[in-house]
Amino acid sequence: MYLTSLAGNIFIVIVIITNHRLHSPMYFFLMNLALMDIGSISVIVPKSMVNSLMNSRLISYSECIVQVFFLLCFEASEYFLLTVMAHDRHVAICNPLQYETIMNKEACIQMVAIVWIVSLLYAILHTSGTFSIRFCSNKVDQFFCEIPKLLKLSCSDLYLVEVGFIAFCGILICGCFVFVVATYVWIFTAVLKIPSVHGQKKAIRTCLPHLSVFSLMMSTGLFVYLRPPSNTSSDLELTFVVIYAILPPMLNPFIYSMRNKEFQNALWNLFGNFQIQLNRFVLNSLGK
């Protein structure tokens, strides 16, 4: 699953960078989303794979801090970026004549920069709140350092500070969720006013990948954090975390490529160019 996710997201980045037809705001955001997916899954899985191969269950304190920080940063940035991408789809469908003016290159770069800065602050806030407490045990009941599992090891009431941070950030995330839902209400209202059926299908087709990725991330996140922890076995809980942490980064490339003809054409062109270059290399080698 890790290798599939890594390969799929790397292909997305390469295709978008090498194909000038994909140098648009939507694909610029998609490239950043792929980078965030690579980061989020690479923070937790390789360490777990190494431990599994070495028959070990160890992670150092500093490694745990780094893992928590970067995991929070990449996951938060992905969520905030999906919120920005909803705004991009809204402008493209509801205000197409001013799309290039509103979503110009400078504006897109500023939006992505704000996403990264807010995500870094988000990660710093939670990481400092979590590791400022004193732990009674060094046994984390998870295959990576996860904040809820770390808070259970607290020996003092300082963990309530981090609980407060989580509640505050939960309100922020709910605000993003409401924004995305309201945005898609406006989008579908505008789509229904399009006179041609072909135009309606084309508009909906541009929104489906983003809506699918956002729904997948929200559903798996709620599936994990709203489940009753006392009623689950350790194996089932591990399955839930795998669904939440690994499944979205793995499926995102497939979701964006399955119904996106423009991206599929760019991908086949990349493979075609690679094959041509490979044939030339082989012929030159044989000639020598």
ZAFIDREN-839787 format. One line per 8 residues: number of its first residue (from 1); for each residue x, y, z of N, C-alpha, C. Coordinates in Angstrom, 3 decimals. Atoms other than C-alpha are relative to their C-alpha. Layout:
BEGIN
NUM = X Y Z X Y Z X Y Z | ...;
//
This chain:
BEGIN
1 = 0.835 -1.208 0.000 0.000 0.000 0.000 0.871 1.261 0.000 | -0.892 -1.164 -0.050 2.872 2.359 0.812 0.646 0.263 -1.350 | -0.657 -0.162 1.294 4.675 1.731 -2.478 -0.989 0.462 -1.071 | 1.031 -0.441 0.944 1.423 2.135 -4.428 -0.297 1.476 0.181 | 0.263 -1.412 -0.297 0.716 5.449 -2.697 1.161 0.876 -0.447 | -1.184 -0.778 0.354 4.277 6.669 -3.190 0.120 0.149 -1.513 | -0.134 -0.034 1.460 4.392 5.736 -6.888 -1.091 0.857 -0.637 | 1.110 -0.755 0.583 0.948 7.169 -7.651 0.151 1.493 0.175;
9 = -0.133 -1.433 -0.253 1.619 10.533 -6.031 1.234 0.593 -0.666 | -1.181 -0.482 0.721 5.111 10.816 -7.524 -0.321 0.180 -1.482 | 0.411 -0.132 1.396 3.599 10.200 -10.974 -0.814 1.278 -0.207 | 0.800 -1.219 0.108 1.095 13.013 -10.344 0.902 1.225 -0.057 | -0.910 -1.150 -0.041 3.889 15.451 -9.463 0.788 0.108 -1.305 | -0.818 -0.013 1.220 6.029 14.453 -12.475 -0.834 0.402 -1.206 | 0.857 -0.302 1.152 3.131 14.592 -14.964 -0.363 1.479 -0.025 | 0.408 -1.412 -0.051 2.016 18.036 -13.793 1.178 0.922 -0.297;
17 = -1.173 -0.846 0.228 5.541 19.471 -13.808 0.427 -0.031 -1.468 | -0.538 0.154 1.360 6.448 18.109 -17.262 -0.995 0.378 -1.096 | 1.000 -0.312 1.021 3.174 18.908 -19.069 -0.505 1.433 0.187 | 0.363 -1.415 -0.123 2.590 22.618 -19.738 -1.515 0.215 -0.048 | 1.452 -0.138 0.045 -1.110 22.032 -20.426 -0.633 -0.117 1.380 | 0.526 0.188 -1.359 -1.543 21.138 -16.755 0.482 1.088 0.957 | -0.458 -1.096 -0.848 0.002 24.378 -15.490 -1.152 0.984 0.243 | 1.177 -0.803 -0.352 -3.323 25.674 -14.165 -0.194 -0.089 1.509;
25 = 0.187 0.031 -1.462 -4.520 26.454 -10.606 -0.435 -1.355 0.539 | 0.506 1.269 -0.508 -6.407 23.159 -10.236 1.117 -1.027 0.118 | -1.074 0.982 -0.021 -3.356 21.049 -11.117 1.157 0.448 0.886 | -0.995 -0.499 -0.954 -1.042 23.292 -9.107 -0.373 -0.432 1.418 | 0.469 0.456 -1.310 -3.159 22.540 -6.042 0.101 -1.522 0.108 | -0.077 1.457 -0.014 -3.291 18.862 -6.999 1.434 -0.474 0.213 | -1.401 0.355 -0.194 0.506 18.720 -7.189 0.393 0.161 1.467 | -0.286 -0.206 -1.421 0.760 20.168 -3.675 -0.693 -1.045 0.858;
33 = 0.712 1.048 -0.731 -1.866 17.688 -2.478 0.768 -1.319 -0.070 | -0.786 1.228 0.154 0.244 14.833 -3.872 1.257 0.040 0.868 | -1.178 -0.136 -0.860 3.331 16.165 -2.076 -0.363 -0.191 1.466 | 0.452 0.179 -1.385 1.357 16.314 1.170 -0.320 -1.458 0.295 | 0.280 1.430 -0.167 0.169 12.733 0.649 1.299 -0.796 0.152 | -1.299 0.673 -0.107 3.762 11.600 0.098 0.591 0.224 1.387 | -0.557 -0.315 -1.315 4.818 13.375 3.280 -0.726 -0.698 1.130 | 0.765 0.558 -1.117 1.993 12.144 5.502 0.194 -1.502 0.139;
41 = -0.156 1.449 -0.082 2.395 8.479 4.601 1.459 -0.395 0.241 | -1.411 0.312 -0.193 6.213 8.621 4.607 0.465 0.284 1.421 | -0.366 -0.302 -1.378 6.284 9.985 8.157 -0.166 -1.223 0.898 | 0.326 1.086 -0.932 4.770 6.867 9.728 0.345 -1.397 -0.518 | -0.110 1.384 0.497 5.065 3.843 7.413 1.442 -0.514 -0.057 | -1.358 0.559 0.083 8.851 3.518 6.732 0.564 -0.438 1.350 | -0.489 0.379 -1.331 9.689 3.503 10.468 -0.646 -1.305 0.452 | 0.701 1.234 -0.366 7.052 0.829 11.037 0.523 -1.190 -0.800;
49 = -0.542 1.078 0.837 8.424 -1.210 8.119 1.377 -0.436 0.487 | -1.337 0.320 -0.506 11.986 -1.001 9.479 -0.100 -0.793 1.300 | 0.187 0.716 -1.251 10.829 -2.063 12.935 -0.493 -1.423 -0.236 | 0.530 1.327 0.297 8.909 -4.955 11.427 1.095 -0.924 -0.538 | -1.083 0.805 0.573 11.927 -6.158 9.417 1.055 -0.362 1.040 | -1.010 0.233 -1.038 14.209 -5.860 12.455 -0.586 -0.646 1.248 | 0.693 0.613 -1.144 11.630 -7.446 14.774 0.155 0.863 1.250 | -0.163 -0.968 -1.087 11.703 -4.312 16.941 -1.287 0.784 0.183;
57 = 1.160 -0.860 -0.277 9.104 -2.071 18.580 0.461 1.345 0.562 | -0.611 -1.172 -0.624 11.408 0.812 19.483 -0.105 1.241 -0.873 | -0.109 -1.317 0.630 11.205 4.502 18.631 0.514 0.960 1.064 | -0.583 -0.910 -0.983 13.284 7.181 20.335 -0.951 1.156 0.283 | 0.840 -1.133 -0.399 11.761 10.170 22.114 0.039 1.102 -1.066 | -0.129 -1.046 1.021 13.128 12.609 19.517 -0.685 -0.412 -1.302 | 0.684 0.487 1.194 11.866 10.421 16.659 -1.514 0.113 0.150 | 1.433 -0.103 -0.262 8.432 10.393 18.266 -0.476 1.445 -0.161;
65 = 0.345 -1.423 0.150 8.405 14.212 18.457 -0.049 0.391 -1.470 | -0.063 -0.320 1.433 9.450 14.514 14.811 -1.175 -0.625 -0.743 | 1.100 0.693 0.661 6.836 11.967 13.757 -1.334 0.711 0.241 | 1.240 -0.706 -0.330 4.005 13.758 15.577 -0.066 1.341 -0.725 | -0.012 -1.329 0.611 5.068 17.172 14.262 -0.294 -0.057 -1.497 | 0.163 0.024 1.452 5.343 16.251 10.580 -1.315 -0.651 -0.417 | 1.289 0.603 0.323 2.279 14.011 10.607 -1.122 1.017 0.136 | 1.014 -1.043 -0.190 0.156 16.842 12.015 0.107 1.068 -1.082;
73 = -0.205 -1.046 1.008 1.699 19.314 9.579 -0.550 -0.428 -1.353 | 0.444 0.464 1.314 1.036 17.217 6.474 -1.514 -0.249 -0.034 | 1.444 0.266 -0.012 -2.468 16.134 7.509 -0.797 1.291 0.054 | 0.698 -1.285 -0.075 -3.510 19.674 8.447 0.097 0.745 -1.323 | -0.178 -0.696 1.277 -2.057 21.103 5.229 -0.888 -0.611 -1.078 | 0.864 0.652 0.983 -3.967 18.510 3.198 -1.454 0.433 0.186 | 1.379 -0.389 -0.274 -7.237 19.400 4.895 -0.251 1.453 -0.404 | 0.158 -1.417 0.352 -6.719 23.164 4.500 0.090 0.205 -1.513;
81 = -0.112 -0.127 1.451 -5.654 22.714 0.875 -1.273 -0.449 -0.699 | 1.279 0.440 0.574 -8.828 20.774 0.104 -1.066 1.089 0.146 | 0.913 -1.141 -0.176 -10.721 23.774 1.494 0.266 1.066 -1.057 | -0.368 -0.966 1.041 -8.810 26.082 -0.866 -0.430 -0.501 -1.372 | 0.388 0.570 1.293 -9.487 23.716 -3.778 -1.511 0.100 -0.219 | 1.449 -0.210 0.131 -13.227 23.977 -3.057 -0.273 1.428 -0.480 | 0.138 -1.394 0.462 -12.893 27.761 -3.475 0.381 0.128 -1.469 | -0.427 -0.017 1.403 -11.037 27.204 -6.764 -1.107 -0.518 -0.915;
89 = 1.095 0.563 0.818 -13.871 25.011 -8.128 -1.197 0.944 -0.018 | 1.129 -0.940 -0.067 -16.442 27.583 -6.965 0.209 1.163 -0.956 | -0.284 -1.125 0.899 -14.732 30.414 -8.843 -0.065 -0.467 -1.453 | -0.030 0.509 1.372 -14.240 28.238 -11.964 -1.401 -0.213 -0.558 | 1.347 0.329 0.484 -17.936 27.286 -12.185 -0.965 1.154 0.171 | 0.965 -1.072 -0.279 -19.791 30.217 -10.612 0.435 1.346 -0.551 | -0.478 -1.283 0.509 -17.582 33.024 -11.924 1.099 -0.234 -1.043 | -1.035 0.421 0.947 -15.772 31.651 -15.007 0.678 1.146 -0.750;
97 = -0.575 -1.111 0.768 -15.228 34.990 -16.759 1.117 0.704 0.760 | -1.036 -0.644 -0.811 -13.115 36.291 -13.869 0.946 -1.009 0.646 | -0.800 1.056 -0.631 -11.424 32.976 -13.068 1.496 0.295 -0.082 | -1.435 -0.246 0.166 -8.014 33.860 -14.492 0.450 1.222 0.792 | -0.354 -1.187 -0.779 -8.105 37.233 -12.723 0.065 -0.318 1.489 | 0.056 0.315 -1.435 -9.099 35.858 -9.309 1.041 -1.057 0.367 | -0.927 1.101 -0.303 -7.071 32.627 -9.426 1.270 0.136 -0.842 | -1.247 -0.191 0.739 -3.915 34.108 -10.921 1.155 -0.697 0.720;
105 = -1.144 0.751 -0.531 -0.467 32.652 -10.303 0.408 0.490 1.383 | -0.414 -0.549 -1.291 0.413 35.014 -7.453 -0.989 -0.372 1.097 | 1.016 0.332 -0.993 -2.894 34.365 -5.683 0.087 -1.468 0.408 | -0.114 1.437 -0.304 -2.459 30.592 -5.932 1.205 -0.287 0.879 | -1.213 0.196 -0.814 1.085 30.742 -4.557 -0.228 0.506 1.417 | 0.290 -0.547 -1.328 -0.106 32.942 -1.685 -0.912 -0.931 0.793 | 0.910 0.919 -0.686 -2.940 30.518 -0.862 0.744 -1.225 0.516 | -0.749 1.190 -0.410 -0.606 27.520 -0.781 0.992 0.356 1.111;
113 = -0.937 -0.426 -1.047 1.946 29.477 1.279 -0.720 0.165 1.339 | 0.790 -0.159 -1.233 -0.760 30.388 3.816 -0.373 -1.362 0.575 | 0.331 1.359 -0.451 -1.829 26.734 3.960 1.179 -0.623 0.742 | -1.179 0.588 -0.639 1.728 25.631 4.777 0.329 0.699 1.315 | -0.328 -0.748 -1.223 2.281 28.403 7.344 -0.983 -0.348 1.121 | 1.009 0.345 -1.009 -1.016 27.703 9.157 0.198 -1.437 0.484 | -0.216 1.405 -0.375 -0.252 23.970 9.114 1.218 -0.148 0.908 | -1.179 0.031 -0.872 3.203 24.561 10.622 -0.348 0.491 1.401;
121 = 0.428 -0.511 -1.306 1.665 26.652 13.403 -0.888 -1.008 0.723 | 0.876 1.041 -0.541 -0.974 23.965 13.906 0.828 -1.141 0.589 | -0.845 1.103 -0.465 1.711 21.280 14.223 0.828 0.401 1.214 | -0.784 -0.492 -1.143 3.859 23.405 16.571 -0.868 0.055 1.253 | 0.916 -0.127 -1.133 0.834 24.075 18.806 -0.269 -1.357 0.644 | 0.344 1.317 -0.539 -0.134 20.417 19.170 1.227 -0.761 0.509 | -1.203 0.723 -0.418 3.405 19.040 19.390 0.518 0.531 1.331 | -0.465 -0.586 -1.267 4.438 21.478 22.124 -0.971 -0.316 1.131;
129 = 0.986 0.327 -1.025 1.166 20.849 23.994 0.078 -1.452 0.437 | -0.067 1.429 -0.320 1.617 17.083 23.821 1.258 -0.349 0.781 | -1.262 0.417 -0.609 5.285 16.826 24.784 0.432 0.912 1.155 | -0.269 -0.767 -1.223 5.110 19.410 27.570 -0.453 -0.767 1.241 | 0.488 0.782 -1.123 3.407 16.794 29.765 1.018 -1.086 0.366 | -0.869 1.082 -0.468 5.161 14.089 31.802 -0.720 -1.324 -0.201 | 0.601 1.296 0.317 4.553 10.484 30.739 0.338 -1.028 1.080 | -0.193 1.059 -0.996 4.095 7.570 33.147 0.544 -1.276 -0.620;
137 = -0.434 1.215 0.679 4.979 4.959 30.542 0.616 0.370 -1.336 | -0.590 -0.223 1.327 7.018 4.657 27.357 -0.547 -0.980 -1.028 | 0.608 0.963 0.904 4.741 2.090 25.725 -1.200 0.634 -0.699 | 1.062 -0.608 0.807 2.642 3.630 22.938 -0.764 -1.121 -0.703 | 0.814 1.096 0.541 -0.203 1.325 21.961 -0.464 0.314 -1.424 | 0.290 -0.298 1.399 0.039 2.102 18.247 1.278 -0.224 -0.794 | -1.208 0.239 0.787 2.423 1.469 15.339 0.705 1.297 -0.387 | -0.684 -1.281 0.133 3.286 5.187 15.283 -0.423 0.869 1.172;
145 = 0.316 -0.903 -1.111 3.224 8.088 17.748 -1.254 0.797 -0.345 | 1.293 -0.636 0.231 -0.392 9.225 17.867 -0.400 0.759 1.257 | 0.278 -0.858 -1.144 -1.537 12.086 20.119 -0.989 -0.625 0.994 | 0.909 0.603 -0.992 -4.584 10.325 21.673 0.658 -1.104 0.833 | -0.699 1.056 -0.729 -2.372 7.356 22.620 1.033 0.579 0.964 | -0.989 -0.636 -0.872 0.305 9.657 24.051 -0.674 0.651 1.207 | 0.696 -0.659 -1.113 -2.228 11.581 26.158 -0.428 -1.008 1.062 | 0.378 1.033 -0.969 -3.293 8.305 27.792 1.151 -0.357 0.939;
153 = -1.174 0.314 -0.817 0.258 7.990 29.155 0.353 1.126 0.961 | -0.315 -1.169 -0.810 0.096 11.332 30.977 -0.069 -0.310 1.498 | -0.017 0.146 -1.465 0.971 11.491 34.693 -0.516 1.250 0.707 | 0.437 -1.250 -0.612 -0.330 15.028 35.247 -1.218 0.534 -0.734 | 1.184 -0.615 0.602 -3.280 17.247 34.488 0.352 0.943 -1.144 | -0.399 -0.881 1.104 -1.250 19.179 31.919 -0.535 -0.484 -1.342 | 0.546 0.514 1.256 -2.732 16.913 29.251 -1.291 0.734 -0.376 | 1.229 -0.753 0.270 -5.891 19.045 29.603 0.276 1.215 -0.891;
161 = -0.376 -1.112 0.886 -3.999 21.874 27.876 -0.078 -0.448 -1.453 | 0.046 0.540 1.357 -3.569 19.704 24.789 -1.430 -0.340 -0.401 | 1.412 0.261 0.289 -7.208 18.632 25.039 -0.700 1.298 -0.412 | 0.554 -1.304 0.379 -8.100 22.332 24.918 0.429 0.412 -1.397 | -0.483 -0.287 1.351 -5.901 22.785 21.834 -0.772 -0.814 -1.034 | 0.727 0.870 0.927 -7.642 19.822 20.197 -1.420 0.522 -0.212 | 1.361 -0.538 0.111 -11.076 21.323 20.955 -0.019 1.263 -0.867 | -0.072 -1.236 0.789 -10.027 24.699 19.509 0.207 -0.304 -1.480;
169 = -0.271 0.356 1.392 -8.615 23.124 16.345 -1.167 -0.766 -0.609 | 1.200 0.675 0.491 -11.726 20.954 16.089 -1.025 0.991 -0.512 | 0.909 -1.059 0.451 -13.792 24.131 15.828 0.469 0.576 -1.335 | -0.564 -0.519 1.253 -11.436 25.410 13.109 -0.271 -0.953 -1.151 | 0.229 1.006 1.043 -11.742 22.158 11.150 -1.476 -0.066 -0.366 | 1.444 -0.020 0.284 -15.540 22.234 11.506 -0.368 1.210 -0.852 | 0.235 -1.185 0.823 -15.461 25.757 10.074 0.375 -0.244 -1.452 | -0.399 0.353 1.363 -13.547 24.472 7.031 -1.018 -0.936 -0.644;
177 = 0.995 0.941 0.504 -16.061 21.645 6.666 -1.275 0.728 -0.431 | 1.205 -0.775 0.327 -19.004 24.080 6.733 0.237 0.827 -1.257 | -0.326 -0.792 1.183 -17.233 26.269 4.158 -0.063 -0.851 -1.261 | 0.002 0.882 1.175 -16.725 23.328 1.777 -1.422 -0.416 -0.357 | 1.390 0.400 0.262 -20.332 22.163 2.160 -0.783 1.153 -0.619 | 0.703 -1.165 0.543 -21.674 25.687 1.572 0.469 0.309 -1.420 | -0.548 -0.245 1.335 -19.357 26.078 -1.434 -0.618 -0.931 -1.026 | 0.565 0.952 0.950 -20.680 22.924 -3.063 -1.513 0.183 -0.175;
185 = 1.411 -0.360 0.189 -24.263 24.012 -2.433 -0.111 1.082 -1.066 | -0.007 -1.058 1.019 -23.481 27.173 -4.441 0.388 -0.561 -1.370 | -0.451 0.575 1.272 -21.655 25.133 -7.094 -1.127 -0.773 -0.673 | 1.057 0.815 0.602 -24.508 22.656 -7.640 -1.214 0.848 -0.381 | 1.065 -0.933 0.383 -27.009 25.515 -7.662 0.322 0.658 -1.337 | -0.419 -0.607 1.267 -24.995 27.168 -10.446 -0.013 -1.014 -1.135 | -0.029 1.046 1.032 -24.604 23.855 -12.317 -1.405 -0.264 -0.535 | 1.380 0.257 0.418 -28.385 23.341 -12.399 -0.532 1.097 -0.912;
193 = 0.438 -1.101 0.853 -28.726 26.718 -14.120 0.652 -0.048 -1.379 | -0.642 0.137 1.313 -26.452 25.650 -17.010 -1.011 -0.615 -0.968 | 1.074 0.467 0.885 -28.781 25.189 -20.024 0.250 -1.364 -0.632 | -0.272 1.257 0.698 -27.014 22.264 -21.705 0.352 -1.110 0.992 | -0.318 1.166 -0.830 -26.792 18.787 -20.208 1.486 -0.307 -0.057 | -1.444 0.235 0.155 -23.263 18.429 -21.604 0.796 0.935 0.904 | -0.689 -0.965 -0.863 -22.206 21.585 -19.758 -0.133 -0.367 1.472 | 0.198 0.424 -1.377 -23.704 20.294 -16.532 0.917 -1.162 0.350;
201 = -0.847 1.170 -0.259 -21.873 16.971 -16.834 1.472 0.392 0.069 | -1.398 -0.438 0.004 -18.589 18.704 -17.630 0.356 0.721 1.290 | -0.248 -0.731 -1.240 -18.904 20.999 -14.613 0.063 -0.955 1.195 | 0.021 0.964 -1.104 -19.781 18.141 -12.276 1.247 -0.882 -0.042 | -1.165 0.864 0.147 -16.925 16.028 -13.690 1.263 0.664 0.551 | -1.176 -0.686 -0.541 -14.388 18.698 -12.689 -0.027 0.055 1.521 | 0.122 -0.079 -1.456 -15.731 18.690 -9.121 0.070 -1.362 0.681 | 0.092 1.328 -0.620 -16.103 14.944 -8.552 1.302 -0.472 0.655;
209 = -1.225 0.466 -0.669 -12.403 14.162 -7.871 0.233 0.687 1.344 | -0.213 -0.729 -1.254 -12.090 16.909 -5.257 -1.014 -0.401 1.056 | 1.053 0.368 -0.949 -15.417 16.047 -3.655 0.216 -1.415 0.527 | -0.258 1.381 -0.428 -14.465 12.349 -3.553 1.148 -0.061 1.003 | -1.150 -0.004 -0.907 -11.082 13.018 -1.926 -0.377 0.613 1.343 | 0.415 -0.653 -1.243 -12.611 15.392 0.620 -0.917 -0.912 0.808 | 0.917 0.911 -0.687 -15.380 12.911 1.455 0.749 -1.187 0.592 | -0.793 1.129 -0.493 -12.858 10.073 1.797 0.770 0.376 1.253;
217 = -0.780 -0.442 -1.151 -10.680 12.070 4.182 -0.890 0.252 1.209 | 0.910 -0.295 -1.102 -13.629 13.263 6.276 -0.594 -1.281 0.577 | 0.660 1.209 -0.480 -15.319 9.852 6.480 0.959 -0.895 0.771 | -0.960 0.839 -0.712 -12.156 7.969 7.447 0.430 0.643 1.313 | -0.362 -0.692 -1.237 -11.225 10.653 10.001 -1.072 -0.130 1.058 | 1.110 0.153 -0.946 -14.663 10.578 11.613 -0.125 -1.448 0.454 | 0.072 1.429 -0.308 -14.583 6.778 11.455 0.960 -0.357 1.133 | -1.011 0.288 -1.016 -11.442 6.793 13.607 -0.285 0.733 1.308;
225 = 0.048 -0.808 -1.215 -12.031 9.651 16.046 -1.349 -0.021 0.714 | 1.300 0.047 -0.647 -15.744 9.149 16.736 -0.413 -1.411 0.404 | 0.347 1.355 -0.396 -15.601 5.413 17.340 0.112 -0.143 1.523 | -0.167 0.246 -1.431 -16.077 4.128 20.913 1.259 -0.822 0.265 | -1.268 0.698 -0.154 -12.531 3.184 21.969 -0.070 -1.230 0.884 | 0.053 1.106 -0.950 -13.562 0.830 24.737 -0.615 -1.255 -0.603 | 0.698 1.141 0.582 -15.551 -1.421 22.409 0.726 -0.618 -1.188 | -0.739 0.510 1.156 -12.831 -2.201 19.886 1.204 -0.797 0.458;
233 = -1.207 0.775 -0.277 -10.126 -4.811 19.887 1.193 0.696 -0.628 | -1.201 -0.648 0.510 -6.522 -3.885 19.158 0.150 -0.221 -1.507 | -0.096 0.271 1.435 -6.634 -5.555 15.714 -0.964 0.867 -0.792 | 0.979 -0.828 0.687 -9.790 -3.712 14.737 0.400 1.462 0.033 | -0.459 -1.382 -0.116 -8.375 -0.431 16.006 1.140 0.275 -0.966 | -1.092 -0.142 0.962 -5.245 -0.992 13.918 -0.535 0.125 -1.414 | 0.637 -0.079 1.318 -7.464 -1.564 10.873 -0.571 1.384 -0.236 | 0.571 -1.339 0.113 -9.253 1.734 11.544 1.086 1.034 -0.314;
241 = -1.073 -0.977 0.190 -5.966 3.640 11.742 0.626 -0.139 -1.391 | -0.527 0.214 1.353 -4.665 2.052 8.533 -0.925 0.622 -1.037 | 0.979 -0.600 0.914 -7.888 3.096 6.779 0.128 1.515 -0.012 | -0.070 -1.459 -0.111 -7.475 6.653 8.046 1.332 0.576 -0.503 | -1.315 -0.572 0.270 -3.714 7.136 7.637 0.579 -0.393 -1.349 | -0.644 0.520 1.205 -2.844 5.052 4.563 -0.928 -0.015 -1.211 | 0.920 0.146 1.128 -5.971 4.623 2.449 -0.171 1.277 -0.822 | 0.167 -1.211 0.826 -6.572 8.297 1.411 1.201 0.337 -0.872;
249 = -1.129 -0.284 0.898 -2.996 8.930 0.161 0.149 -1.009 -1.134 | -0.126 1.021 1.039 -3.152 5.649 -1.762 -1.064 0.157 -1.079 | 1.112 -0.081 0.951 -6.544 6.277 -3.392 -0.067 1.331 -0.737 | 0.092 -1.325 0.625 -6.133 9.985 -4.186 0.495 0.025 -1.452 | -0.436 -0.010 1.400 -4.038 9.421 -7.364 -0.986 -0.698 -0.936 | 0.959 0.722 0.832 -6.580 6.898 -8.675 -1.278 0.814 -0.191 | 1.224 -0.806 0.090 -9.523 9.197 -7.903 0.172 1.123 -1.007 | -0.215 -1.139 0.890 -7.968 12.118 -9.782 0.320 -0.412 -1.428;
257 = -0.386 0.415 1.343 -6.828 10.045 -12.765 -1.086 -0.799 -0.715 | 0.968 0.896 0.633 -9.794 7.710 -13.344 -0.945 0.726 -0.947 | 1.001 -0.689 0.814 -12.230 10.319 -14.715 0.513 1.306 -0.589 | -0.592 -1.232 0.512 -9.830 13.077 -15.685 0.727 -0.316 -1.308 | -0.566 0.323 1.318 -9.212 12.687 -19.426 1.249 0.815 -0.287 | -1.147 -0.864 0.253 -6.813 15.628 -19.530 1.250 -0.544 0.693 | -1.142 0.564 -0.728 -4.598 14.069 -16.871 0.422 -1.332 -0.597 | -0.324 1.285 0.612 -4.813 10.629 -18.497 0.805 0.186 -1.277;
265 = -0.738 -0.275 1.240 -3.673 12.065 -21.841 1.431 0.446 0.297 | -1.341 -0.463 -0.378 -0.755 13.818 -20.138 0.853 -1.160 0.504 | -0.735 1.157 -0.515 0.208 10.568 -18.379 0.476 -0.904 -1.136 | -0.384 0.846 1.135 0.175 8.568 -21.640 1.059 0.672 -0.854 | -1.045 -0.721 0.729 2.211 11.293 -23.349 1.349 -0.140 0.695 | -1.246 0.162 -0.749 4.782 11.026 -20.566 0.589 -1.387 -0.233 | -0.467 1.363 0.246 4.979 7.250 -20.990 0.518 -0.153 -1.437 | -0.436 0.066 1.397 5.219 7.680 -24.778 1.354 0.637 -0.205;
273 = -1.296 -0.677 0.116 8.074 10.179 -24.489 1.111 -0.816 0.658 | -0.995 0.834 -0.682 9.841 7.909 -22.014 0.394 -1.195 -0.867 | -0.279 1.146 0.862 9.538 4.968 -24.411 0.855 0.408 -1.192 | -0.799 -0.491 1.122 10.906 7.051 -27.290 1.448 0.217 0.430 | -1.358 -0.247 -0.488 13.890 8.155 -25.209 0.721 -1.311 0.301 | -0.597 1.299 -0.306 14.466 4.567 -24.070 0.428 -0.716 -1.278 | -0.348 0.623 1.283 14.393 3.287 -27.671 1.239 0.648 -0.611 | -1.173 -0.701 0.534 16.879 5.963 -28.720 1.255 -0.411 0.749;
281 = -1.153 0.399 -0.799 19.165 5.012 -25.867 0.482 -1.405 -0.376 | -0.352 1.372 0.369 19.026 1.331 -26.808 0.650 -0.039 -1.373 | -0.563 -0.020 1.343 19.669 2.061 -30.499 1.395 0.595 -0.008 | -1.333 -0.610 -0.074 22.601 4.334 -29.668 0.997 -0.957 0.647 | -0.886 0.950 -0.672 24.023 1.680 -27.350 0.392 -1.129 -0.949 | -0.281 1.064 0.958 23.723 -0.988 -30.046 0.916 0.500 -1.112 | -0.858 -0.571 1.046 25.292 1.353 -32.612 1.438 0.112 0.429 | -1.363 -0.111 -0.502 28.302 1.889 -30.403 0.645 -1.393 0.129;
//
